[in-house]
Amino acid sequence: MDIVVDEDLKAYIAPLTADEHEALERSILAEGCRDALVLWGNVLVDGHNRLGICRKHGLPYQTVQNARFTSMEDVHLWMIDQHLGRRSVSDFQRGVLALRKREIVANRLRAARTAALQAPVEAPIAADAAEPSPPVRLPESESLATREALARAARLSPSQVVMIEKIQKQAAPELVAAVKSGTISINAAAAVATLPAEQQVAAVAAGKDELKQAAKRVRETKRKPPADQPEAPAAVAADDSAESLRQQVAALTAENAALRERLESMKQALASAGVPEPADR
């Protein structure tokens, strides 16, 4: 069979690093190509590195057809699930794959709902007619609608998923490459991704230390209070408190004076009426 290598399919999963490819080549040279290449018709789905190594050294290999593939989406989902289960895949790459899976599943569900809504309505049937066919059902698949479900699929925390999604949407290609290579952590890259693209590129070009410093500056900026809401100095706050107390004392003093004046008026009225003032006890 003439095996077809689809370049888009080959690039769908992140390629092996130079060290990983060298280790695979040593293994195949020592033990042969133990795992069969997976095909969809004559299109290669899994085993691009193994095929290249076997052809390079003239080694034999086996192939197997996956009869469950009916579309390229099936192929993509299968590839994603295969790589999500591999320990060698980085946290960032697992997050990217899980986000891709969520998109495919969501598209399928939308298409199924649209098809169900557009399905013709059957006319009423007589009571003695045969039982009607069951209603159209949506395909059952793992729901990745929630962040928690997405995190479980990628074996990550929900916060990591949020950061990876932010990197996917906002990071410059140079910053994404730095995350993939391990030059910068997911956490730091998510912070740097909030900067303008030209600043991201400059930080990557400056190296690992500058990337760390850029992430630190972003975090410190977020912790500072807004410019239009400055924090009140401690001395001003103390003055405000003292002024409030002085106003309360003045109000109480005025109230006390008014009470004394009222009491004196009552004493004078009693004296005029001939009522003796009670003795102190």
Contacts in CASP RR format, 6 or more apart in sequence:
PFRMAT RR
TARGET T0000
AUTHOR 0000-0000-0000
METHOD contacts of the structure
MODEL  1
MDIVVDEDLKAYIAPLTADEHEALERSILAEGCRDALVLWGNVLVDGHNR
LGICRKHGLPYQTVQNARFTSMEDVHLWMIDQHLGRRSVSDFQRGVLALR
KREIVANRLRAARTAALQAPVEAPIAADAAEPSPPVRLPESESLATREAL
ARAARLSPSQVVMIEKIQKQAAPELVAAVKSGTISINAAAAVATLPAEQQ
VAAVAAGKDELKQAAKRVRETKRKPPADQPEAPAAVAADDSAESLRQQVA
ALTAENAALRERLESMKQALASAGVPEPADR
1 39 0 8 1.000
1 42 0 8 1.000
1 63 0 8 1.000
2 42 0 8 1.000
3 37 0 8 1.000
3 39 0 8 1.000
3 42 0 8 1.000
3 43 0 8 1.000
3 44 0 8 1.000
3 51 0 8 1.000
3 63 0 8 1.000
4 42 0 8 1.000
4 43 0 8 1.000
4 44 0 8 1.000
5 44 0 8 1.000
5 48 0 8 1.000
5 51 0 8 1.000
6 43 0 8 1.000
6 44 0 8 1.000
9 43 0 8 1.000
9 44 0 8 1.000
9 45 0 8 1.000
9 75 0 8 1.000
9 79 0 8 1.000
10 44 0 8 1.000
10 48 0 8 1.000
12 76 0 8 1.000
12 79 0 8 1.000
13 79 0 8 1.000
13 83 0 8 1.000
13 97 0 8 1.000
14 93 0 8 1.000
14 180 0 8 1.000
16 24 0 8 1.000
16 49 0 8 1.000
20 88 0 8 1.000
21 49 0 8 1.000
24 49 0 8 1.000
24 50 0 8 1.000
24 53 0 8 1.000
25 53 0 8 1.000
28 50 0 8 1.000
28 53 0 8 1.000
28 54 0 8 1.000
28 57 0 8 1.000
28 59 0 8 1.000
29 57 0 8 1.000
29 59 0 8 1.000
32 59 0 8 1.000
33 50 0 8 1.000
33 53 0 8 1.000
33 54 0 8 1.000
33 59 0 8 1.000
33 60 0 8 1.000
33 61 0 8 1.000
33 62 0 8 1.000
35 47 0 8 1.000
35 50 0 8 1.000
36 61 0 8 1.000
36 62 0 8 1.000
36 63 0 8 1.000
36 64 0 8 1.000
37 44 0 8 1.000
37 46 0 8 1.000
37 47 0 8 1.000
37 50 0 8 1.000
37 51 0 8 1.000
37 61 0 8 1.000
37 62 0 8 1.000
37 63 0 8 1.000
37 64 0 8 1.000
38 44 0 8 1.000
38 45 0 8 1.000
38 46 0 8 1.000
38 47 0 8 1.000
38 63 0 8 1.000
38 64 0 8 1.000
38 65 0 8 1.000
38 66 0 8 1.000
39 45 0 8 1.000
39 63 0 8 1.000
39 64 0 8 1.000
39 65 0 8 1.000
39 66 0 8 1.000
40 65 0 8 1.000
40 66 0 8 1.000
40 69 0 8 1.000
40 75 0 8 1.000
41 65 0 8 1.000
44 51 0 8 1.000
45 66 0 8 1.000
45 69 0 8 1.000
45 75 0 8 1.000
45 78 0 8 1.000
45 79 0 8 1.000
46 79 0 8 1.000
46 82 0 8 1.000
50 61 0 8 1.000
51 61 0 8 1.000
53 59 0 8 1.000
54 60 0 8 1.000
54 61 0 8 1.000
66 78 0 8 1.000
68 74 0 8 1.000
68 78 0 8 1.000
69 75 0 8 1.000
69 78 0 8 1.000
73 104 0 8 1.000
73 107 0 8 1.000
73 108 0 8 1.000
76 100 0 8 1.000
76 104 0 8 1.000
77 101 0 8 1.000
77 104 0 8 1.000
77 105 0 8 1.000
80 97 0 8 1.000
80 98 0 8 1.000
80 100 0 8 1.000
80 101 0 8 1.000
80 104 0 8 1.000
81 101 0 8 1.000
83 89 0 8 1.000
83 93 0 8 1.000
83 94 0 8 1.000
83 97 0 8 1.000
84 94 0 8 1.000
84 97 0 8 1.000
84 98 0 8 1.000
84 101 0 8 1.000
84 153 0 8 1.000
84 154 0 8 1.000
84 155 0 8 1.000
89 97 0 8 1.000
90 180 0 8 1.000
90 182 0 8 1.000
91 154 0 8 1.000
91 156 0 8 1.000
91 160 0 8 1.000
91 186 0 8 1.000
92 164 0 8 1.000
92 167 0 8 1.000
92 179 0 8 1.000
92 180 0 8 1.000
92 186 0 8 1.000
93 180 0 8 1.000
94 154 0 8 1.000
94 155 0 8 1.000
94 156 0 8 1.000
95 150 0 8 1.000
95 154 0 8 1.000
95 156 0 8 1.000
95 160 0 8 1.000
95 161 0 8 1.000
95 164 0 8 1.000
96 164 0 8 1.000
96 168 0 8 1.000
97 154 0 8 1.000
98 144 0 8 1.000
98 150 0 8 1.000
98 151 0 8 1.000
98 153 0 8 1.000
98 154 0 8 1.000
98 156 0 8 1.000
98 161 0 8 1.000
99 150 0 8 1.000
99 161 0 8 1.000
99 164 0 8 1.000
99 165 0 8 1.000
99 168 0 8 1.000
101 144 0 8 1.000
101 153 0 8 1.000
102 144 0 8 1.000
102 145 0 8 1.000
102 150 0 8 1.000
105 141 0 8 1.000
105 142 0 8 1.000
105 143 0 8 1.000
105 144 0 8 1.000
106 144 0 8 1.000
106 145 0 8 1.000
108 139 0 8 1.000
108 141 0 8 1.000
109 138 0 8 1.000
109 139 0 8 1.000
109 141 0 8 1.000
112 138 0 8 1.000
112 139 0 8 1.000
113 138 0 8 1.000
115 136 0 8 1.000
116 136 0 8 1.000
116 138 0 8 1.000
119 136 0 8 1.000
122 132 0 8 1.000
122 133 0 8 1.000
125 132 0 8 1.000
142 149 0 8 1.000
142 153 0 8 1.000
143 149 0 8 1.000
144 150 0 8 1.000
144 153 0 8 1.000
147 158 0 8 1.000
147 161 0 8 1.000
147 162 0 8 1.000
148 158 0 8 1.000
150 158 0 8 1.000
150 161 0 8 1.000
151 157 0 8 1.000
151 158 0 8 1.000
151 160 0 8 1.000
151 161 0 8 1.000
154 160 0 8 1.000
154 161 0 8 1.000
156 164 0 8 1.000
160 186 0 8 1.000
162 190 0 8 1.000
163 186 0 8 1.000
163 187 0 8 1.000
163 189 0 8 1.000
163 190 0 8 1.000
164 186 0 8 1.000
164 190 0 8 1.000
166 190 0 8 1.000
166 193 0 8 1.000
166 194 0 8 1.000
167 175 0 8 1.000
167 176 0 8 1.000
167 179 0 8 1.000
167 186 0 8 1.000
167 189 0 8 1.000
167 190 0 8 1.000
167 193 0 8 1.000
168 176 0 8 1.000
170 193 0 8 1.000
170 194 0 8 1.000
171 179 0 8 1.000
171 189 0 8 1.000
171 192 0 8 1.000
171 193 0 8 1.000
171 200 0 8 1.000
172 197 0 8 1.000
172 200 0 8 1.000
172 201 0 8 1.000
172 204 0 8 1.000
174 200 0 8 1.000
174 201 0 8 1.000
174 204 0 8 1.000
174 205 0 8 1.000
175 184 0 8 1.000
175 189 0 8 1.000
175 192 0 8 1.000
175 193 0 8 1.000
175 200 0 8 1.000
175 201 0 8 1.000
175 203 0 8 1.000
175 204 0 8 1.000
177 204 0 8 1.000
178 184 0 8 1.000
178 189 0 8 1.000
178 204 0 8 1.000
178 211 0 8 1.000
179 185 0 8 1.000
179 186 0 8 1.000
179 189 0 8 1.000
183 204 0 8 1.000
183 207 0 8 1.000
183 208 0 8 1.000
183 211 0 8 1.000
184 192 0 8 1.000
184 208 0 8 1.000
184 211 0 8 1.000
184 212 0 8 1.000
184 215 0 8 1.000
187 215 0 8 1.000
188 211 0 8 1.000
188 212 0 8 1.000
188 215 0 8 1.000
189 211 0 8 1.000
189 215 0 8 1.000
191 214 0 8 1.000
191 215 0 8 1.000
191 218 0 8 1.000
191 219 0 8 1.000
192 200 0 8 1.000
192 203 0 8 1.000
192 211 0 8 1.000
192 214 0 8 1.000
192 215 0 8 1.000
192 218 0 8 1.000
193 200 0 8 1.000
194 218 0 8 1.000
195 203 0 8 1.000
195 214 0 8 1.000
195 218 0 8 1.000
199 214 0 8 1.000
203 210 0 8 1.000
203 211 0 8 1.000
203 214 0 8 1.000
204 211 0 8 1.000
225 231 0 8 1.000
267 277 0 8 1.000
270 277 0 8 1.000
271 277 0 8 1.000
END
